[in-house]
Amino acid sequence: MITRVGDISVVGIFDGIGKEVAREVLKNPEKPDAWECHGELLDPQGNLEFTLGGYLLLAGDRKVLIDTGVGTIRNDKYEGGLFLESLRQQGVEASDITDVLFTHLHFDHVGWATQKGQIVFENATYRVHSADWQYFVESPEAIPGAVRKLEPLIEHLETFDEDRELLPGISSRHLPGHTPGSAIFTISSRSERAVFLGDVVHSIVELTEEGWEAVFDLDPPKAKAVRSNISDELANSGELAAAAHFPQFQLGRIVSSDGLRRWLSN
Ligand SMILES: [Zn+2]
């Protein structure tokens, strides 16, 4: 499905699916039975399904990716592999991509950055917040797998460390918590806007209810505060938003009535 945001087209690029036991990875300490009222979001075994992939933005003569899926991983939780094929279905080859923006550098967002040490989007400039590059690639604690995956990007890489317009109509905002360099991207064209939240939230419940905690967050209190602020902002602005793992890459809005927040997909 293509969403138009002014003159920019947005398409979800499917790579695969991840599965996690919902009550193990997303918890709401204030409500131990919190998942019981969200059965519609889970499979019969209580798993939460994560859509894996990225977003393609067609903006003027640029073809921009926000995140690059999980790659060719196949284990009992995560399975990817379809990213390039999904891109091709939109008439786009890897060599056509002009820019790759990473919301952060977790493995399920950088899968197709490189394959076997080779850069996949050879004509693209890759951009990420410097705090994530530092943490995932340069720090002594960096995980070797992440270093191997990301290090080949160095000559095609531009890190950013302030909130600014990175590309015409596409701006970054640093919201650390999930990872040190987590960033969200706002696209604006004519009078329309949409916000790409990455893993600031993983499931719709985190946007519509207070108090959720995700085991994937590296700084849980900070991530929780960021989530709460973004939820308030989106509820107040009525702006279009997308997260990395919502079902079918749906864009949507938070609507409020009677003190309750709901997610209305576009
Ligand atoms: Zn993720």
Boltz pocket constraint, residues with backbone or C-beta under 6 A from the ligand:
constraints:
  - pocket:
      binder: B
      contacts: [[A, 106], [A, 108], [A, 109], [A, 199], [A, 244], [A, 245]]
      max_distance: 6.0
